[in-house]
């Protein structure tokens, strides 16, 4: 679907969304209950969710904001960051802790999380090559006017995913091997590239 969601939909979804702490509590709760978010309660996704909580906790402890980004965030205008996500998503486990840190450093940015599978019509305004890839962050102002959107991952790991998908079926390695590459990249990068991408987005809107 072309074009972003309407201001009314963005505002209504954010109003019902979760603050960062509530989202983290949800992830912790579903892990403790040996389940995940969304309709697919397969053992595979439940396993990923438990691993993702470990990643989220680690990233929350170890990622540090770039000083130049902190400066821009302190003076950023009022806006809402609405993030579509799910607990089983590996990219979300790497990216949402960075979003939390950025929003915490920005007095006028309100960060809200919403579950993708509870908002399919909204998600379908923000497809990536036709897929409902997450996390997807939509930034908008008090009037609900979209300022920018970002996701589902920084450009380098997105390139890894696209290269894998572009291979012929008989040459494509198992998906697990591709995601090993992606998460190895995240571990080495420590949130720096994502922060630089947001720095550019925020500067454009300054």
Secondary structure as the mmCIF struct_conf table of DSSP 4:
data_model
#
loop_
_struct_conf.conf_type_id
_struct_conf.id
_struct_conf.beg_label_comp_id
_struct_conf.beg_label_asym_id
_struct_conf.beg_label_seq_id
_struct_conf.end_label_comp_id
_struct_conf.end_label_asym_id
_struct_conf.end_label_seq_id
BEND BEND1 UNK A 3 UNK A 3
HELX_RH_AL_P HELX_RH_AL_P1 UNK A 7 UNK A 16
BEND BEND2 UNK A 17 UNK A 17
STRN STRN1 UNK A 18 UNK A 18
HELX_RH_AL_P HELX_RH_AL_P2 UNK A 20 UNK A 32
TURN_TY1_P TURN_TY1_P1 UNK A 33 UNK A 34
BEND BEND3 UNK A 37 UNK A 39
HELX_RH_AL_P HELX_RH_AL_P3 UNK A 43 UNK A 62
HELX_RH_AL_P HELX_RH_AL_P4 UNK A 67 UNK A 74
TURN_TY1_P TURN_TY1_P2 UNK A 75 UNK A 75
HELX_LH_PP_P HELX_LH_PP_P1 UNK A 76 UNK A 77
BEND BEND4 UNK A 78 UNK A 78
STRN STRN2 UNK A 79 UNK A 85
TURN_TY1_P TURN_TY1_P3 UNK A 87 UNK A 88
HELX_RH_AL_P HELX_RH_AL_P5 UNK A 90 UNK A 104
TURN_TY1_P TURN_TY1_P4 UNK A 105 UNK A 105
TURN_TY1_P TURN_TY1_P5 UNK A 107 UNK A 108
STRN STRN3 UNK A 109 UNK A 115
HELX_RH_3T_P HELX_RH_3T_P1 UNK A 116 UNK A 118
HELX_RH_AL_P HELX_RH_AL_P6 UNK A 120 UNK A 123
TURN_TY1_P TURN_TY1_P6 UNK A 124 UNK A 125
BEND BEND5 UNK A 126 UNK A 126
STRN STRN4 UNK A 128 UNK A 128
TURN_TY1_P TURN_TY1_P7 UNK A 129 UNK A 130
STRN STRN5 UNK A 131 UNK A 131
BEND BEND6 UNK A 134 UNK A 134
STRN STRN6 UNK A 136 UNK A 140
TURN_TY1_P TURN_TY1_P8 UNK A 142 UNK A 143
STRN STRN7 UNK A 146 UNK A 151
BEND BEND7 UNK A 152 UNK A 153
HELX_RH_AL_P HELX_RH_AL_P7 UNK A 155 UNK A 165
TURN_TY1_P TURN_TY1_P9 UNK A 166 UNK A 166
BEND BEND8 UNK A 167 UNK A 167
HELX_RH_3T_P HELX_RH_3T_P2 UNK A 169 UNK A 171
HELX_LH_PP_P HELX_LH_PP_P2 UNK A 172 UNK A 174
HELX_RH_AL_P HELX_RH_AL_P8 UNK A 175 UNK A 189
TURN_TY1_P TURN_TY1_P10 UNK A 190 UNK A 191
HELX_RH_AL_P HELX_RH_AL_P9 UNK A 192 UNK A 204
TURN_TY1_P TURN_TY1_P11 UNK A 205 UNK A 205
#
